Amino acid sequence: MEIRNTTRTPIRVPLPLGKRLHLAPNGKGQITPKASEHPPVAKLLEAGDLEITSVEKTKGHGGSSSGVGGSQNTSGGGGVRHTGDR
């Protein structure tokens, strides 16, 4: 979900878990739908200091279209060298 600062001054948006999003004047940032329900964020949205510009649909957990999973390191030469008792 994308939000935009509609004020002429920089704004600090208080997010859940004590995090903050700093937005420049007319700046954009991304927050989660859960963060938009956070009381301080909801207050800024109601006051008109922030506006939601786009709501992105979440993508499903997809995988490889071929259905074959494998190692990304296929060079075969630069692996970890195991030494000692096994």
Secondary structure by P-SEA (a helix, b strand, c coil): ccccccccbbbbbbbccbbbbbbcccccccccccccccaaaaaaaaaccccccccccccccccccccbbbbccccccccccccccc
